[in-house]
Amino acid sequence: MNKIGNNHVTSTGKPKKAGLRWGIILLLLLGAVVNYLDRSNLSIANTTIAAEFGLSSTQMGLLLSAFLWPYALANLPAGWLVDRFGPKKMFAWASGLWSVATIISAFVNTYSLLYAMRMLLGVSESPFFTSGLKVTERWFAKSERGLPTSIINTGSQIANAIAPPLLTVLMLTMTWRGMFIFVGAMGLIIMLIWLKVYRDPTFAEKQAITQNDMADKSNAVQSETQAPTAKWSSLFKNSSTWFMIIGNFGIMFTIWVYLTWLPSYLEKEQGFTLKETGWIASIPFVAGIIGVLLGGFISDYFIRKGVAPVTSRKIPIVGGAILAAASVAPIPFIDSTVVSIVLLSVGYFASQLPSGVIWTLAADIAPGEQVASLGAIQNFGGFLGAALAPIATGYILDTTGSFNNVFLLGASLLVMGAISYGVFLKKPITRTT
């Protein structure tokens, strides 16, 4: 047994105090839950706010989408900032700023100020998942990263499942403004705990973590002994970056159709009441929690079996996208409500199999000093699809009066995503300047 400072490593090369890194993952999981509750609060309070501010449906639709475009665009510099300044500083600044934006939203009395706060929320939340990616790249070997990354991404699914009942209770007991303040305060608490708990692994700890992954060990030593030389823009010169952008675009489109239009679909086309919709809409999101975790488990399983890391990540990504497409495409032709809900649940479960693994893939594809940058660029592509989803869905509904073409479009884009990842994304990006 070797002694490293105040820490010990076992003969397997893993830190004896493994609780620290898993404690960090747990804290990031809680951060992800709060992160998504901040995104969901306006959806829960939309009718109340629309009545108070005298907003039309079009104005409320624009307000609901105000988060997505700034979030997508801010992902581009956010990844570079995380690579440049590290996850401790960036997550602290991000969680503090998004919490302040949420709290300020509780005190605004004009549409324009509320819109501005939603834009600020989108910008400030952009470094979160790239920070989580950087943490797993620093604290976990390649053969272990799938599970912790998926755990972090599970937070979004937990939040989606609990947001309707939790935020509705808060809004009914303390008004929508009190609900905003409560959720914002939770983010500030997470920020303070993060500043107290998080630290990067020492160089010796990093060697211990990666000693069974010789390629990782070489990269870890190089990243500690050399200053980063690769330019952020160099990633766009590699075709792998563009295939990841296109692939994530196709997958995220359908995910955000669920997140923005599922309750409306259940009410308008399946005939459920508002009360029934609140519970039924949570079923796919519960399935999504399982999907995120299973995707990480599957990718790590194949790595342990000796399959190349990039191929191991692509298995749940491509398989999940194909299964999701096969689940949502038949919905327009199904008359049974029960079967439709089952297909919706399987479709969302399958669409979440890639969720955490997509981030882990970025750590396997990118050079060490560009991990967060590539992850953020990939997420930018995904949220272009996310931002387009509610707009395209609304246009299709206005022109056809039905969700049928929405499901068919979503299935087509899922297949496009599967092809982009599965056929065209083949190898890691080499370090360039």
Beta strands, then each sheet from edge to edge (+ up, - down):
strand 1: 2-4
strand 2: 7-9
sheet 1: 1+ 2-
end
